[in-house]
């Protein structure tokens, strides 16, 4: 039995039929099928990465491409035990977090949290202008931003975030609290 024949023994209960067909073809070497998977899912992948990297479009584009290179390399390992979109989304988040970990800002531990509360409103955002929440989230320190996006936008649990970022659950909660405090301050709430 060849490696890709084993796909037939899995019931793609969570992955839609179009994705299932494209995955099987792509694992068999069909680059056109992979391109179709890319077109179907790249928008959502780009959106989550864009949030995690603070609205840096060029960086998000690079990391989206990196994600799909990893998808191509790991696609044969996908086992249809969850939705393909869920597996892909997790891979995208992990790709972005690995990139963020390499930034010095992600190395700030709980003792650096106090400085966050004192940050002024970003100069590019004048109070009289309409506030774009995505822009504000992008101005948060990298770790606080990652925790906020993963918890409040993506719905991850503190234990999952802590494990991904290599921080204690308490530090994760503290980063989330500070990120929310800072956003609230920037939005003019006491």
BELZITA-V963469 format. One record per residue. PSI is psi as a letter, one per 40 degrees, with the letter a starting at -180 (* if undefined). Layout:
BEGIN
psi=PSI
psi=PSI
END
This chain:
BEGIN
psi=h
psi=i
psi=d
psi=e
psi=d
psi=e
psi=d
psi=d
psi=e
psi=h
psi=h
psi=g
psi=d
psi=e
psi=h
psi=i
psi=d
psi=d
psi=d
psi=d
psi=d
psi=d
psi=d
psi=d
psi=d
psi=d
psi=d
psi=e
psi=e
psi=h
psi=d
psi=d
psi=d
psi=d
psi=d
psi=d
psi=d
psi=d
psi=d
psi=d
psi=e
psi=d
psi=d
psi=d
psi=d
psi=d
psi=d
psi=d
psi=d
psi=d
psi=d
psi=d
psi=e
psi=f
psi=f
psi=g
psi=d
psi=d
psi=d
psi=d
psi=d
psi=d
psi=d
psi=d
psi=d
psi=d
psi=d
psi=d
psi=d
psi=d
psi=d
psi=d
psi=d
psi=e
psi=d
psi=e
psi=e
psi=h
psi=e
psi=f
psi=e
psi=i
psi=i
psi=d
psi=d
psi=d
psi=d
psi=d
psi=d
psi=d
psi=d
psi=d
psi=d
psi=d
psi=d
psi=d
psi=d
psi=d
psi=d
psi=d
psi=d
psi=e
psi=i
psi=d
psi=d
psi=e
psi=e
psi=h
psi=a
psi=d
psi=e
psi=e
psi=d
psi=d
psi=d
psi=d
psi=d
psi=e
psi=h
psi=i
psi=h
psi=h
psi=d
psi=e
psi=g
psi=h
psi=d
psi=e
psi=i
psi=h
psi=h
psi=h
psi=d
psi=d
psi=d
psi=d
psi=d
psi=d
psi=e
psi=i
psi=i
psi=d
psi=d
psi=d
psi=d
psi=d
psi=d
psi=d
psi=d
psi=d
psi=d
psi=d
psi=d
psi=e
psi=f
psi=i
psi=i
psi=d
psi=d
psi=d
psi=d
psi=d
psi=d
psi=d
psi=e
psi=f
psi=i
psi=i
psi=d
psi=d
psi=d
psi=d
psi=d
psi=d
psi=d
psi=d
psi=d
psi=d
psi=d
psi=d
psi=d
psi=d
psi=d
psi=d
psi=d
psi=d
psi=e
psi=e
psi=h
psi=*
END
